[in-house]
Every structure is written in C-alpha cells, then in structure tokens.
Amino acid sequence: MKISYEYGDVNNMVESLKDHTVTPRTEEEKEKVMNRLKRIEGQVRGIQKMIDEDRYCVDILVQISAIQSALKNVGYSVTERHMKHCVTDAVNKGEGDDSIEELMAVLKQFSK
C-alpha cells in the first residue's frame, strides 16, 4: 500500500507509526549523541556572547554555519540508526512501506 504525504501530514504520520516496537539506544549511543548536542549548545552560547560583544558579522556567520553542519550530522546519525533498526524491523514485519514513506517525508523536511 503506497501512502503519499505532504509536509503538513508528517506529524499525523509520525503519530500513527510511533507505536512500533523500538530498539532502545545503548548507553554508548546516548552518550555520543548527548555529547554532540552539548557541544552544539556550547557553540550557540558562544554565538550569543559574540553578539553581545558586537563581534564581526562574518565570524558569527561562520559559527552559525558550523552549528548547522553539526546539527545535520546529528540528524544523519539518528537517521542511520532509524534505518538500521526501526525501518529494518518494519520491513521484516511486512510494514516497510509505511515506515519508508514516513522516513522519506521526514528526510524531505530535513533537507530543506
């Protein structure tokens, strides 16, 4: 069954697929992602300080670009895990079409 989703329907789709069995993240996986997010949080605070100190705009823009890249990398990491665990599990259970459609809709939103 092929399901087509518009960007506005992503939340509805995600809600309908949330009840799938989830393979819990290992403590190592959690720690790795959390450390990345904490570094990003520190970078954001650094930009706030740069703004407060009236630093050169180009330097601020370079830091914003670095944060965007770091967030995308976290997103890629989460996406990879989702594909290896959640999507694979759904495919093995015969529910792959819905899971793949969900992932594609989120990836379209992610790549904006």
C-alpha positions in Angstrom: 0.0 0.0 0.0 1.6 3.3 -1.1 0.8 6.3 1.0 1.6 9.8 -0.1 2.2 12.5 2.5 2.5 16.3 2.2 4.8 18.2 4.5 1.9 19.1 6.8 0.9 15.5 7.2 4.3 14.4 8.7 3.1 14.9 12.2 0.0 12.8 11.7 2.0 10.0 10.0 4.6 10.0 12.8 1.9 9.7 15.4 0.4 6.7 13.6 3.8 4.9 13.5 5.0 5.8 17.0 3.5 2.6 18.5 6.0 0.4 16.7 8.5 -1.6 18.7 11.6 0.5 19.4 15.1 -0.9 19.9 16.4 1.1 22.9 19.6 3.1 22.3 22.6 1.7 24.1 24.2 3.9 26.8 27.1 4.5 24.4 24.8 5.7 21.6 23.0 8.0 24.0 26.3 9.4 25.4 27.7 10.0 21.9 24.6 12.0 20.7 24.3 13.8 24.0 27.9 14.9 23.9 27.5 16.2 20.4 24.4 18.1 21.4 26.1 19.6 24.4 29.0 20.8 22.1 26.4 22.4 19.9 24.7 24.0 22.9 28.1 25.5 23.8 28.6 26.8 20.3 25.2 28.5 20.5 26.2 30.2 23.7 29.4 31.3 22.1 27.4 33.0 19.3 25.2 34.7 21.9 28.4 36.0 23.5 29.8 37.1 20.1 26.5 39.1 19.5 26.7 40.6 22.9 30.4 41.7 22.3 29.5 43.1 18.8 31.9 40.7 17.0 32.4 40.8 13.3 29.3 39.6 11.4 31.3 37.2 9.2 32.8 35.5 12.2 29.3 35.0 13.6 28.1 33.6 10.3 30.9 31.1 10.2 30.0 29.9 13.7 26.3 29.6 12.6 27.4 27.5 9.6 29.4 25.3 11.9 26.4 24.7 14.2 24.1 24.0 11.2 26.6 21.4 10.0 26.9 19.8 13.4 23.1 19.6 13.8 22.9 18.0 10.3 25.5 15.4 11.4 23.5 14.6 14.5 20.4 14.2 12.2 22.3 11.9 9.9 23.4 9.8 12.8 19.8 9.5 14.1 18.6 8.7 10.6 21.2 6.0 10.1 20.1 4.4 13.4 16.5 4.7 12.5 17.1 2.9 9.2 19.2 0.2 10.7 16.7 -0.6 13.5 13.2 0.8 13.1 12.9 0.7 9.3 14.6 -2.7 9.1 12.3 -4.1 11.8 9.2 -2.7 10.0 10.3 -4.3 6.7 10.8 -7.6 8.4 7.3 -7.4 9.9 5.8 -6.6 6.5 5.1 -2.9 7.4 8.0 -1.5 5.5 6.1 0.7 3.0 4.6 2.9 5.8 7.9 3.2 7.5 9.8 4.1 4.4 7.1 6.7 3.4 7.5 8.2 6.9 11.2 8.3 6.6 11.1 9.9 3.2 8.7 12.6 4.3 10.9 13.4 7.3 14.0 13.4 5.0 12.3 15.9 2.7 11.6 18.1 5.6 15.1 17.6 7.0 16.8 18.6 3.7 15.0 22.0 3.4 
